[in-house]
Amino acid sequence: MEGLKRLVLEAGNKKGGALLNVIYRLMINSSDKALHDLFEFVLEKASVPYITILKKWIFEGKLEDPFEEFVVKENFEFKKECPENVKG
């Protein structure tokens, strides 16, 4: 239980990649095999939403991040169309 308490305290209000980094750091620094395995399991499950966002962004060019957890943010002030004076 002490390991989970540490995770909660260190995670704080972090989300996305910052949260995954906390879990990973705790996992690699754990000398207790059971605790290491627990952090590995948590990291695997916690990575799923982030990896889903990443794949959709890379392979489909879509950024669907309703909780703003991803490292990239969409800027709605810029138009997606190519300017007329740029050829390509």
PDB file of N, CA, C and O in Angstrom:
ATOM      1  N   MET A   1       0.810  -1.202   0.000  1.00  0.00           N
ATOM      2  CA  MET A   1       0.000   0.000   0.000  1.00  0.00           C
ATOM      3  C   MET A   1       0.856   1.270   0.000  1.00  0.00           C
ATOM      4  O   MET A   1       0.434   2.315  -0.495  1.00  0.00           O
ATOM      5  N   GLU A   2       2.034   1.166   0.548  1.00  0.00           N
ATOM      6  CA  GLU A   2       2.919   2.330   0.593  1.00  0.00           C
ATOM      7  C   GLU A   2       3.287   2.797  -0.818  1.00  0.00           C
ATOM      8  O   GLU A   2       3.422   3.995  -1.066  1.00  0.00           O
ATOM      9  N   GLY A   3       3.449   1.842  -1.737  1.00  0.00           N
ATOM     10  CA  GLY A   3       3.774   2.184  -3.126  1.00  0.00           C
ATOM     11  C   GLY A   3       2.650   2.948  -3.797  1.00  0.00           C
ATOM     12  O   GLY A   3       2.900   3.913  -4.518  1.00  0.00           O
ATOM     13  N   LEU A   4       1.430   2.533  -3.572  1.00  0.00           N
ATOM     14  CA  LEU A   4       0.286   3.236  -4.153  1.00  0.00           C
ATOM     15  C   LEU A   4       0.134   4.628  -3.550  1.00  0.00           C
ATOM     16  O   LEU A   4      -0.224   5.582  -4.240  1.00  0.00           O
ATOM     17  N   LYS A   5       0.409   4.727  -2.260  1.00  0.00           N
ATOM     18  CA  LYS A   5       0.353   6.040  -1.609  1.00  0.00           C
ATOM     19  C   LYS A   5       1.376   6.971  -2.245  1.00  0.00           C
ATOM     20  O   LYS A   5       1.085   8.137  -2.511  1.00  0.00           O
ATOM     21  N   ARG A   6       2.571   6.452  -2.486  1.00  0.00           N
ATOM     22  CA  ARG A   6       3.624   7.242  -3.129  1.00  0.00           C
ATOM     23  C   ARG A   6       3.201   7.690  -4.524  1.00  0.00           C
ATOM     24  O   ARG A   6       3.439   8.830  -4.923  1.00  0.00           O
ATOM     25  N   LEU A   7       2.567   6.770  -5.263  1.00  0.00           N
ATOM     26  CA  LEU A   7       2.091   7.100  -6.606  1.00  0.00           C
ATOM     27  C   LEU A   7       1.068   8.238  -6.552  1.00  0.00           C
ATOM     28  O   LEU A   7       1.152   9.188  -7.330  1.00  0.00           O
ATOM     29  N   VAL A   8       0.127   8.143  -5.654  1.00  0.00           N
ATOM     30  CA  VAL A   8      -0.911   9.175  -5.533  1.00  0.00           C
ATOM     31  C   VAL A   8      -0.290  10.518  -5.160  1.00  0.00           C
ATOM     32  O   VAL A   8      -0.647  11.548  -5.733  1.00  0.00           O
ATOM     33  N   LEU A   9       0.624  10.512  -4.216  1.00  0.00           N
ATOM     34  CA  LEU A   9       1.249  11.756  -3.779  1.00  0.00           C
ATOM     35  C   LEU A   9       2.086  12.389  -4.882  1.00  0.00           C
ATOM     36  O   LEU A   9       2.037  13.603  -5.079  1.00  0.00           O
ATOM     37  N   GLU A  10       2.854  11.572  -5.604  1.00  0.00           N
ATOM     38  CA  GLU A  10       3.722  12.114  -6.649  1.00  0.00           C
ATOM     39  C   GLU A  10       2.946  12.494  -7.901  1.00  0.00           C
ATOM     40  O   GLU A  10       3.338  13.408  -8.627  1.00  0.00           O
ATOM     41  N   ALA A  11       1.851  11.798  -8.153  1.00  0.00           N
ATOM     42  CA  ALA A  11       1.053  12.090  -9.344  1.00  0.00           C
ATOM     43  C   ALA A  11       0.327  13.419  -9.201  1.00  0.00           C
ATOM     44  O   ALA A  11       0.203  14.171 -10.168  1.00  0.00           O
ATOM     45  N   GLY A  12      -0.150  13.708  -8.002  1.00  0.00           N
ATOM     46  CA  GLY A  12      -0.859  14.977  -7.777  1.00  0.00           C
ATOM     47  C   GLY A  12      -1.946  15.190  -8.800  1.00  0.00           C
ATOM     48  O   GLY A  12      -2.816  14.337  -8.976  1.00  0.00           O
ATOM     49  N   ASN A  13      -1.905  16.319  -9.474  1.00  0.00           N
ATOM     50  CA  ASN A  13      -2.895  16.648 -10.512  1.00  0.00           C
ATOM     51  C   ASN A  13      -2.335  16.454 -11.911  1.00  0.00           C
ATOM     52  O   ASN A  13      -2.874  16.996 -12.877  1.00  0.00           O
ATOM     53  N   LYS A  14      -1.261  15.688 -12.029  1.00  0.00           N
ATOM     54  CA  LYS A  14      -0.660  15.475 -13.342  1.00  0.00           C
ATOM     55  C   LYS A  14      -1.584  14.639 -14.218  1.00  0.00           C
ATOM     56  O   LYS A  14      -2.392  13.849 -13.731  1.00  0.00           O
ATOM     57  N   LYS A  15      -1.439  14.838 -15.524  1.00  0.00           N
ATOM     58  CA  LYS A  15      -2.214  14.049 -16.472  1.00  0.00           C
ATOM     59  C   LYS A  15      -1.382  13.849 -17.733  1.00  0.00           C
ATOM     60  O   LYS A  15      -0.357  14.502 -17.927  1.00  0.00           O
ATOM     61  N   GLY A  16      -1.836  12.945 -18.576  1.00  0.00           N
ATOM     62  CA  GLY A  16      -1.153  12.697 -19.838  1.00  0.00           C
ATOM     63  C   GLY A  16       0.258  12.183 -19.643  1.00  0.00           C
ATOM     64  O   GLY A  16       0.515  11.341 -18.783  1.00  0.00           O
ATOM     65  N   GLY A  17       1.163  12.698 -20.449  1.00  0.00           N
ATOM     66  CA  GLY A  17       2.551  12.264 -20.429  1.00  0.00           C
ATOM     67  C   GLY A  17       3.239  12.497 -19.093  1.00  0.00           C
ATOM     68  O   GLY A  17       4.093  11.709 -18.688  1.00  0.00           O
ATOM     69  N   ALA A  18       2.876  13.570 -18.409  1.00  0.00           N
ATOM     70  CA  ALA A  18       3.486  13.850 -17.105  1.00  0.00           C
ATOM     71  C   ALA A  18       3.135  12.758 -16.097  1.00  0.00           C
ATOM     72  O   ALA A  18       3.979  12.348 -15.301  1.00  0.00           O
ATOM     73  N   LEU A  19       1.901  12.294 -16.132  1.00  0.00           N
ATOM     74  CA  LEU A  19       1.481  11.209 -15.242  1.00  0.00           C
ATOM     75  C   LEU A  19       2.181   9.903 -15.618  1.00  0.00           C
ATOM     76  O   LEU A  19       2.633   9.162 -14.745  1.00  0.00           O
ATOM     77  N   LEU A  20       2.268   9.630 -16.905  1.00  0.00           N
ATOM     78  CA  LEU A  20       2.959   8.418 -17.353  1.00  0.00           C
ATOM     79  C   LEU A  20       4.430   8.436 -16.924  1.00  0.00           C
ATOM     80  O   LEU A  20       4.983   7.396 -16.567  1.00  0.00           O
ATOM     81  N   ASN A  21       5.052   9.596 -16.958  1.00  0.00           N
ATOM     82  CA  ASN A  21       6.445   9.725 -16.518  1.00  0.00           C
ATOM     83  C   ASN A  21       6.600   9.401 -15.035  1.00  0.00           C
ATOM     84  O   ASN A  21       7.561   8.742 -14.640  1.00  0.00           O
ATOM     85  N   VAL A  22       5.659   9.862 -14.217  1.00  0.00           N
ATOM     86  CA  VAL A  22       5.705   9.573 -12.780  1.00  0.00           C
ATOM     87  C   VAL A  22       5.609   8.067 -12.550  1.00  0.00           C
ATOM     88  O   VAL A  22       6.395   7.499 -11.792  1.00  0.00           O
ATOM     89  N   ILE A  23       4.653   7.429 -13.201  1.00  0.00           N
ATOM     90  CA  ILE A  23       4.474   5.986 -13.029  1.00  0.00           C
ATOM     91  C   ILE A  23       5.707   5.236 -13.500  1.00  0.00           C
ATOM     92  O   ILE A  23       6.162   4.306 -12.833  1.00  0.00           O
ATOM     93  N   TYR A  24       6.250   5.631 -14.643  1.00  0.00           N
ATOM     94  CA  TYR A  24       7.444   4.969 -15.177  1.00  0.00           C
ATOM     95  C   TYR A  24       8.631   5.117 -14.228  1.00  0.00           C
ATOM     96  O   TYR A  24       9.349   4.153 -13.965  1.00  0.00           O
ATOM     97  N   ARG A  25       8.827   6.327 -13.720  1.00  0.00           N
ATOM     98  CA  ARG A  25       9.953   6.565 -12.805  1.00  0.00           C
ATOM     99  C   ARG A  25       9.828   5.706 -11.547  1.00  0.00           C
ATOM    100  O   ARG A  25      10.810   5.124 -11.085  1.00  0.00           O
ATOM    101  N   LEU A  26       8.619   5.631 -10.999  1.00  0.00           N
ATOM    102  CA  LEU A  26       8.404   4.792  -9.821  1.00  0.00           C
ATOM    103  C   LEU A  26       8.668   3.320 -10.146  1.00  0.00           C
ATOM    104  O   LEU A  26       9.231   2.585  -9.334  1.00  0.00           O
ATOM    105  N   MET A  27       8.255   2.905 -11.335  1.00  0.00           N
ATOM    106  CA  MET A  27       8.452   1.517 -11.742  1.00  0.00           C
ATOM    107  C   MET A  27       9.938   1.170 -11.843  1.00  0.00           C
ATOM    108  O   MET A  27      10.384   0.170 -11.281  1.00  0.00           O
ATOM    109  N   ILE A  28      10.698   1.994 -12.556  1.00  0.00           N
ATOM    110  CA  ILE A  28      12.109   1.647 -12.763  1.00  0.00           C
ATOM    111  C   ILE A  28      12.945   1.801 -11.495  1.00  0.00           C
ATOM    112  O   ILE A  28      14.011   1.197 -11.382  1.00  0.00           O
ATOM    113  N   ASN A  29      12.477   2.598 -10.548  1.00  0.00           N
ATOM    114  CA  ASN A  29      13.218   2.791  -9.304  1.00  0.00           C
ATOM    115  C   ASN A  29      12.776   1.843  -8.191  1.00  0.00           C
ATOM    116  O   ASN A  29      13.279   1.921  -7.070  1.00  0.00           O
ATOM    117  N   SER A  30      11.844   0.956  -8.498  1.00  0.00           N
ATOM    118  CA  SER A  30      11.342   0.027  -7.488  1.00  0.00           C
ATOM    119  C   SER A  30      12.209  -1.223  -7.440  1.00  0.00           C
ATOM    120  O   SER A  30      12.382  -1.908  -8.448  1.00  0.00           O
ATOM    121  N   SER A  31      12.748  -1.512  -6.271  1.00  0.00           N
ATOM    122  CA  SER A  31      13.560  -2.719  -6.100  1.00  0.00           C
ATOM    123  C   SER A  31      12.702  -3.925  -5.703  1.00  0.00           C
ATOM    124  O   SER A  31      13.151  -5.068  -5.793  1.00  0.00           O
ATOM    125  N   ASP A  32      11.491  -3.668  -5.273  1.00  0.00           N
ATOM    126  CA  ASP A  32      10.552  -4.723  -4.894  1.00  0.00           C
ATOM    127  C   ASP A  32       9.862  -5.230  -6.164  1.00  0.00           C
ATOM    128  O   ASP A  32       9.195  -4.459  -6.854  1.00  0.00           O
ATOM    129  N   LYS A  33      10.017  -6.514  -6.474  1.00  0.00           N
ATOM    130  CA  LYS A  33       9.473  -7.103  -7.700  1.00  0.00           C
ATOM    131  C   LYS A  33       7.958  -6.936  -7.780  1.00  0.00           C
ATOM    132  O   LYS A  33       7.430  -6.584  -8.835  1.00  0.00           O
ATOM    133  N   ALA A  34       7.258  -7.183  -6.682  1.00  0.00           N
ATOM    134  CA  ALA A  34       5.796  -7.067  -6.689  1.00  0.00           C
ATOM    135  C   ALA A  34       5.367  -5.627  -6.970  1.00  0.00           C
ATOM    136  O   ALA A  34       4.422  -5.394  -7.724  1.00  0.00           O
ATOM    137  N   LEU A  35       6.057  -4.668  -6.366  1.00  0.00           N
ATOM    138  CA  LEU A  35       5.735  -3.258  -6.577  1.00  0.00           C
ATOM    139  C   LEU A  35       6.077  -2.841  -8.008  1.00  0.00           C
ATOM    140  O   LEU A  35       5.327  -2.101  -8.645  1.00  0.00           O
ATOM    141  N   HIS A  36       7.214  -3.324  -8.503  1.00  0.00           N
ATOM    142  CA  HIS A  36       7.604  -3.060  -9.888  1.00  0.00           C
ATOM    143  C   HIS A  36       6.521  -3.567 -10.837  1.00  0.00           C
ATOM    144  O   HIS A  36       6.118  -2.861 -11.762  1.00  0.00           O
ATOM    145  N   ASP A  37       6.058  -4.778 -10.607  1.00  0.00           N
ATOM    146  CA  ASP A  37       5.023  -5.373 -11.455  1.00  0.00           C
ATOM    147  C   ASP A  37       3.715  -4.587 -11.367  1.00  0.00           C
ATOM    148  O   ASP A  37       3.016  -4.427 -12.368  1.00  0.00           O
ATOM    149  N   LEU A  38       3.389  -4.102 -10.179  1.00  0.00           N
ATOM    150  CA  LEU A  38       2.181  -3.299 -10.003  1.00  0.00           C
ATOM    151  C   LEU A  38       2.275  -2.006 -10.808  1.00  0.00           C
ATOM    152  O   LEU A  38       1.339  -1.647 -11.522  1.00  0.00           O
ATOM    153  N   PHE A  39       3.409  -1.303 -10.693  1.00  0.00           N
ATOM    154  CA  PHE A  39       3.597  -0.063 -11.452  1.00  0.00           C
ATOM    155  C   PHE A  39       3.610  -0.328 -12.952  1.00  0.00           C
ATOM    156  O   PHE A  39       3.115   0.484 -13.734  1.00  0.00           O
ATOM    157  N   GLU A  40       4.169  -1.450 -13.350  1.00  0.00           N
ATOM    158  CA  GLU A  40       4.184  -1.812 -14.770  1.00  0.00           C
ATOM    159  C   GLU A  40       2.750  -2.015 -15.283  1.00  0.00           C
ATOM    160  O   GLU A  40       2.406  -1.563 -16.375  1.00  0.00           O
ATOM    161  N   PHE A  41       1.931  -2.688 -14.497  1.00  0.00           N
ATOM    162  CA  PHE A  41       0.530  -2.910 -14.852  1.00  0.00           C
ATOM    163  C   PHE A  41      -0.213  -1.573 -14.955  1.00  0.00           C
ATOM    164  O   PHE A  41      -0.936  -1.333 -15.922  1.00  0.00           O
ATOM    165  N   VAL A  42      -0.034  -0.717 -13.964  1.00  0.00           N
ATOM    166  CA  VAL A  42      -0.696   0.590 -13.952  1.00  0.00           C
ATOM    167  C   VAL A  42      -0.244   1.412 -15.158  1.00  0.00           C
ATOM    168  O   VAL A  42      -1.061   2.061 -15.811  1.00  0.00           O
ATOM    169  N   LEU A  43       1.045   1.385 -15.450  1.00  0.00           N
ATOM    170  CA  LEU A  43       1.573   2.126 -16.598  1.00  0.00           C
ATOM    171  C   LEU A  43       0.977   1.619 -17.906  1.00  0.00           C
ATOM    172  O   LEU A  43       0.604   2.406 -18.776  1.00  0.00           O
ATOM    173  N   GLU A  44       0.893   0.312 -18.035  1.00  0.00           N
ATOM    174  CA  GLU A  44       0.320  -0.273 -19.245  1.00  0.00           C
ATOM    175  C   GLU A  44      -1.130   0.185 -19.446  1.00  0.00           C
ATOM    176  O   GLU A  44      -1.513   0.569 -20.551  1.00  0.00           O
ATOM    177  N   LYS A  45      -1.913   0.145 -18.403  1.00  0.00           N
ATOM    178  CA  LYS A  45      -3.324   0.543 -18.496  1.00  0.00           C
ATOM    179  C   LYS A  45      -3.480   2.055 -18.675  1.00  0.00           C
ATOM    180  O   LYS A  45      -4.340   2.509 -19.430  1.00  0.00           O
ATOM    181  N   ALA A  46      -2.663   2.817 -17.992  1.00  0.00           N
ATOM    182  CA  ALA A  46      -2.760   4.279 -18.069  1.00  0.00           C
ATOM    183  C   ALA A  46      -2.281   4.812 -19.419  1.00  0.00           C
ATOM    184  O   ALA A  46      -2.656   5.916 -19.813  1.00  0.00           O
ATOM    185  N   SER A  47      -1.458   4.043 -20.130  1.00  0.00           N
ATOM    186  CA  SER A  47      -0.927   4.463 -21.425  1.00  0.00           C
ATOM    187  C   SER A  47      -1.937   4.340 -22.560  1.00  0.00           C
ATOM    188  O   SER A  47      -1.801   5.010 -23.584  1.00  0.00           O
ATOM    189  N   VAL A  48      -2.932   3.505 -22.393  1.00  0.00           N
ATOM    190  CA  VAL A  48      -3.873   3.223 -23.480  1.00  0.00           C
ATOM    191  C   VAL A  48      -4.529   4.490 -24.043  1.00  0.00           C
ATOM    192  O   VAL A  48      -4.486   4.686 -25.258  1.00  0.00           O
ATOM    193  N   PRO A  49      -5.131   5.357 -23.226  1.00  0.00           N
ATOM    194  CA  PRO A  49      -5.749   6.567 -23.799  1.00  0.00           C
ATOM    195  C   PRO A  49      -4.735   7.474 -24.500  1.00  0.00           C
ATOM    196  O   PRO A  49      -5.031   8.038 -25.554  1.00  0.00           O
ATOM    197  N   TYR A  50      -3.554   7.614 -23.922  1.00  0.00           N
ATOM    198  CA  TYR A  50      -2.529   8.482 -24.504  1.00  0.00           C
ATOM    199  C   TYR A  50      -2.073   7.934 -25.850  1.00  0.00           C
ATOM    200  O   TYR A  50      -1.938   8.689 -26.813  1.00  0.00           O
ATOM    201  N   ILE A  51      -1.834   6.636 -25.923  1.00  0.00           N
ATOM    202  CA  ILE A  51      -1.391   6.005 -27.172  1.00  0.00           C
ATOM    203  C   ILE A  51      -2.494   6.091 -28.223  1.00  0.00           C
ATOM    204  O   ILE A  51      -2.204   6.262 -29.407  1.00  0.00           O
ATOM    205  N   THR A  52      -3.740   5.975 -27.810  1.00  0.00           N
ATOM    206  CA  THR A  52      -4.865   6.099 -28.734  1.00  0.00           C
ATOM    207  C   THR A  52      -4.887   7.485 -29.369  1.00  0.00           C
ATOM    208  O   THR A  52      -5.063   7.614 -30.580  1.00  0.00           O
ATOM    209  N   ILE A  53      -4.709   8.516 -28.555  1.00  0.00           N
ATOM    210  CA  ILE A  53      -4.657   9.892 -29.063  1.00  0.00           C
ATOM    211  C   ILE A  53      -3.468  10.047 -30.011  1.00  0.00           C
ATOM    212  O   ILE A  53      -3.605  10.638 -31.083  1.00  0.00           O
ATOM    213  N   LEU A  54      -2.315   9.526 -29.629  1.00  0.00           N
ATOM    214  CA  LEU A  54      -1.107   9.630 -30.439  1.00  0.00           C
ATOM    215  C   LEU A  54      -1.290   8.968 -31.799  1.00  0.00           C
ATOM    216  O   LEU A  54      -0.940   9.552 -32.825  1.00  0.00           O
ATOM    217  N   LYS A  55      -1.833   7.757 -31.814  1.00  0.00           N
ATOM    218  CA  LYS A  55      -2.038   7.041 -33.085  1.00  0.00           C
ATOM    219  C   LYS A  55      -2.997   7.794 -34.001  1.00  0.00           C
ATOM    220  O   LYS A  55      -2.753   7.908 -35.202  1.00  0.00           O
ATOM    221  N   LYS A  56      -4.074   8.300 -33.441  1.00  0.00           N
ATOM    222  CA  LYS A  56      -5.052   9.024 -34.258  1.00  0.00           C
ATOM    223  C   LYS A  56      -4.431  10.295 -34.842  1.00  0.00           C
ATOM    224  O   LYS A  56      -4.714  10.665 -35.981  1.00  0.00           O
ATOM    225  N   TRP A  57      -3.591  10.953 -34.059  1.00  0.00           N
ATOM    226  CA  TRP A  57      -2.926  12.169 -34.523  1.00  0.00           C
ATOM    227  C   TRP A  57      -1.920  11.853 -35.627  1.00  0.00           C
ATOM    228  O   TRP A  57      -1.866  12.550 -36.640  1.00  0.00           O
ATOM    229  N   ILE A  58      -1.127  10.805 -35.431  1.00  0.00           N
ATOM    230  CA  ILE A  58      -0.103  10.450 -36.414  1.00  0.00           C
ATOM    231  C   ILE A  58      -0.702   9.885 -37.696  1.00  0.00           C
ATOM    232  O   ILE A  58      -0.351  10.323 -38.791  1.00  0.00           O
ATOM    233  N   PHE A  59      -1.601   8.918 -37.564  1.00  0.00           N
ATOM    234  CA  PHE A  59      -2.073   8.180 -38.726  1.00  0.00           C
ATOM    235  C   PHE A  59      -3.288   8.790 -39.419  1.00  0.00           C
ATOM    236  O   PHE A  59      -3.521   8.522 -40.598  1.00  0.00           O
ATOM    237  N   GLU A  60      -4.067   9.607 -38.706  1.00  0.00           N
ATOM    238  CA  GLU A  60      -5.262  10.198 -39.314  1.00  0.00           C
ATOM    239  C   GLU A  60      -5.213  11.724 -39.355  1.00  0.00           C
ATOM    240  O   GLU A  60      -6.060  12.357 -39.984  1.00  0.00           O
ATOM    241  N   GLY A  61      -4.236  12.308 -38.694  1.00  0.00           N
ATOM    242  CA  GLY A  61      -4.138  13.759 -38.662  1.00  0.00           C
ATOM    243  C   GLY A  61      -5.219  14.422 -37.827  1.00  0.00           C
ATOM    244  O   GLY A  61      -5.492  15.612 -37.988  1.00  0.00           O
ATOM    245  N   LYS A  62      -5.832  13.658 -36.939  1.00  0.00           N
ATOM    246  CA  LYS A  62      -6.903  14.193 -36.091  1.00  0.00           C
ATOM    247  C   LYS A  62      -6.432  14.273 -34.648  1.00  0.00           C
ATOM    248  O   LYS A  62      -5.800  13.351 -34.132  1.00  0.00           O
ATOM    249  N   LEU A  63      -6.747  15.381 -34.012  1.00  0.00           N
ATOM    250  CA  LEU A  63      -6.405  15.544 -32.603  1.00  0.00           C
ATOM    251  C   LEU A  63      -7.692  15.532 -31.789  1.00  0.00           C
ATOM    252  O   LEU A  63      -8.429  16.517 -31.757  1.00  0.00           O
ATOM    253  N   GLU A  64      -7.949  14.421 -31.139  1.00  0.00           N
ATOM    254  CA  GLU A  64      -9.126  14.278 -30.285  1.00  0.00           C
ATOM    255  C   GLU A  64      -8.651  14.093 -28.856  1.00  0.00           C
ATOM    256  O   GLU A  64      -8.334  12.984 -28.424  1.00  0.00           O
ATOM    257  N   ASP A  65      -8.609  15.198 -28.134  1.00  0.00           N
ATOM    258  CA  ASP A  65      -8.058  15.220 -26.790  1.00  0.00           C
ATOM    259  C   ASP A  65      -8.986  16.020 -25.873  1.00  0.00           C
ATOM    260  O   ASP A  65      -8.664  17.149 -25.503  1.00  0.00           O
ATOM    261  N   PRO A  66     -10.139  15.444 -25.501  1.00  0.00           N
ATOM    262  CA  PRO A  66     -11.128  16.201 -24.733  1.00  0.00           C
ATOM    263  C   PRO A  66     -10.655  16.637 -23.351  1.00  0.00           C
ATOM    264  O   PRO A  66     -11.189  17.601 -22.801  1.00  0.00           O
ATOM    265  N   PHE A  67      -9.675  15.959 -22.781  1.00  0.00           N
ATOM    266  CA  PHE A  67      -9.207  16.306 -21.438  1.00  0.00           C
ATOM    267  C   PHE A  67      -7.860  17.026 -21.456  1.00  0.00           C
ATOM    268  O   PHE A  67      -7.246  17.235 -20.409  1.00  0.00           O
ATOM    269  N   GLU A  68      -7.405  17.405 -22.653  1.00  0.00           N
ATOM    270  CA  GLU A  68      -6.139  18.125 -22.849  1.00  0.00           C
ATOM    271  C   GLU A  68      -4.983  17.436 -22.141  1.00  0.00           C
ATOM    272  O   GLU A  68      -4.277  18.043 -21.336  1.00  0.00           O
ATOM    273  N   GLU A  69      -4.804  16.157 -22.456  1.00  0.00           N
ATOM    274  CA  GLU A  69      -3.739  15.351 -21.861  1.00  0.00           C
ATOM    275  C   GLU A  69      -2.542  15.201 -22.790  1.00  0.00           C
ATOM    276  O   GLU A  69      -1.464  14.800 -22.352  1.00  0.00           O
ATOM    277  N   PHE A  70      -2.720  15.514 -24.044  1.00  0.00           N
ATOM    278  CA  PHE A  70      -1.687  15.276 -25.048  1.00  0.00           C
ATOM    279  C   PHE A  70      -0.707  16.437 -25.104  1.00  0.00           C
ATOM    280  O   PHE A  70      -1.041  17.555 -24.710  1.00  0.00           O
ATOM    281  N   VAL A  71       0.483  16.181 -25.586  1.00  0.00           N
ATOM    282  CA  VAL A  71       1.541  17.184 -25.631  1.00  0.00           C
ATOM    283  C   VAL A  71       1.262  18.247 -26.704  1.00  0.00           C
ATOM    284  O   VAL A  71       1.749  19.373 -26.596  1.00  0.00           O
ATOM    285  N   VAL A  72       0.494  17.904 -27.724  1.00  0.00           N
ATOM    286  CA  VAL A  72       0.179  18.826 -28.815  1.00  0.00           C
ATOM    287  C   VAL A  72      -1.191  19.440 -28.579  1.00  0.00           C
ATOM    288  O   VAL A  72      -2.129  18.745 -28.187  1.00  0.00           O
ATOM    289  N   LYS A  73      -1.305  20.722 -28.813  1.00  0.00           N
ATOM    290  CA  LYS A  73      -2.582  21.422 -28.676  1.00  0.00           C
ATOM    291  C   LYS A  73      -2.958  22.017 -30.031  1.00  0.00           C
ATOM    292  O   LYS A  73      -2.098  22.501 -30.766  1.00  0.00           O
ATOM    293  N   GLU A  74      -4.241  21.978 -30.351  1.00  0.00           N
ATOM    294  CA  GLU A  74      -4.714  22.545 -31.605  1.00  0.00           C
ATOM    295  C   GLU A  74      -4.928  24.035 -31.430  1.00  0.00           C
ATOM    296  O   GLU A  74      -5.473  24.482 -30.420  1.00  0.00           O
ATOM    297  N   ASN A  75      -4.494  24.801 -32.425  1.00  0.00           N
ATOM    298  CA  ASN A  75      -4.668  26.249 -32.406  1.00  0.00           C
ATOM    299  C   ASN A  75      -5.729  26.592 -33.444  1.00  0.00           C
ATOM    300  O   ASN A  75      -5.472  26.507 -34.645  1.00  0.00           O
ATOM    301  N   PHE A  76      -6.906  26.974 -32.996  1.00  0.00           N
ATOM    302  CA  PHE A  76      -8.023  27.239 -33.887  1.00  0.00           C
ATOM    303  C   PHE A  76      -7.914  28.591 -34.592  1.00  0.00           C
ATOM    304  O   PHE A  76      -8.733  28.895 -35.459  1.00  0.00           O
ATOM    305  N   GLU A  77      -6.922  29.406 -34.239  1.00  0.00           N
ATOM    306  CA  GLU A  77      -6.739  30.690 -34.893  1.00  0.00           C
ATOM    307  C   GLU A  77      -6.138  30.541 -36.280  1.00  0.00           C
ATOM    308  O   GLU A  77      -6.286  31.433 -37.115  1.00  0.00           O
ATOM    309  N   PHE A  78      -5.464  29.432 -36.538  1.00  0.00           N
ATOM    310  CA  PHE A  78      -4.842  29.196 -37.828  1.00  0.00           C
ATOM    311  C   PHE A  78      -5.767  28.375 -38.710  1.00  0.00           C
ATOM    312  O   PHE A  78      -6.426  27.443 -38.250  1.00  0.00           O
ATOM    313  N   LYS A  79      -5.802  28.737 -39.979  1.00  0.00           N
ATOM    314  CA  LYS A  79      -6.626  27.996 -40.917  1.00  0.00           C
ATOM    315  C   LYS A  79      -5.829  26.791 -41.438  1.00  0.00           C
ATOM    316  O   LYS A  79      -4.606  26.848 -41.566  1.00  0.00           O
ATOM    317  N   LYS A  80      -6.533  25.726 -41.728  1.00  0.00           N
ATOM    318  CA  LYS A  80      -5.883  24.507 -42.208  1.00  0.00           C
ATOM    319  C   LYS A  80      -5.600  24.574 -43.703  1.00  0.00           C
ATOM    320  O   LYS A  80      -4.787  23.797 -44.205  1.00  0.00           O
ATOM    321  N   GLU A  81      -6.248  25.479 -44.422  1.00  0.00           N
ATOM    322  CA  GLU A  81      -6.060  25.576 -45.861  1.00  0.00           C
ATOM    323  C   GLU A  81      -4.698  26.195 -46.176  1.00  0.00           C
ATOM    324  O   GLU A  81      -4.164  26.998 -45.411  1.00  0.00           O
ATOM    325  N   CYS A  82      -4.173  25.807 -47.294  1.00  0.00           N
ATOM    326  CA  CYS A  82      -2.890  26.341 -47.753  1.00  0.00           C
ATOM    327  C   CYS A  82      -3.140  27.731 -48.350  1.00  0.00           C
ATOM    328  O   CYS A  82      -4.085  27.905 -49.121  1.00  0.00           O
ATOM    329  N   PRO A  83      -2.319  28.707 -48.010  1.00  0.00           N
ATOM    330  CA  PRO A  83      -2.490  30.054 -48.581  1.00  0.00           C
ATOM    331  C   PRO A  83      -2.337  30.014 -50.112  1.00  0.00           C
ATOM    332  O   PRO A  83      -1.626  29.162 -50.646  1.00  0.00           O
ATOM    333  N   GLU A  84      -3.010  30.941 -50.808  1.00  0.00           N
ATOM    334  CA  GLU A  84      -3.002  30.955 -52.272  1.00  0.00           C
ATOM    335  C   GLU A  84      -1.618  31.205 -52.839  1.00  0.00           C
ATOM    336  O   GLU A  84      -1.308  30.705 -53.920  1.00  0.00           O
ATOM    337  N   ASN A  85      -0.773  31.960 -52.150  1.00  0.00           N
ATOM    338  CA  ASN A  85       0.535  32.294 -52.690  1.00  0.00           C
ATOM    339  C   ASN A  85       1.588  31.200 -52.451  1.00  0.00           C
ATOM    340  O   ASN A  85       2.736  31.348 -52.869  1.00  0.00           O
ATOM    341  N   VAL A  86       1.214  30.134 -51.799  1.00  0.00           N
ATOM    342  CA  VAL A  86       2.138  29.010 -51.561  1.00  0.00           C
ATOM    343  C   VAL A  86       1.717  27.873 -52.468  1.00  0.00           C
ATOM    344  O   VAL A  86       0.565  27.440 -52.446  1.00  0.00           O
ATOM    345  N   LYS A  87       2.655  27.392 -53.266  1.00  0.00           N
ATOM    346  CA  LYS A  87       2.335  26.286 -54.168  1.00  0.00           C
ATOM    347  C   LYS A  87       2.749  24.977 -53.524  1.00  0.00           C
ATOM    348  O   LYS A  87       3.762  24.901 -52.828  1.00  0.00           O
ATOM    349  N   GLY A  88       1.961  23.961 -53.763  1.00  0.00           N
ATOM    350  CA  GLY A  88       2.352  22.676 -53.211  1.00  0.00           C
ATOM    351  C   GLY A  88       1.273  21.709 -53.080  1.00  0.00           C
ATOM    352  O   GLY A  88       1.500  20.589 -52.622  1.00  0.00           O
TER     353      GLY A  88
END
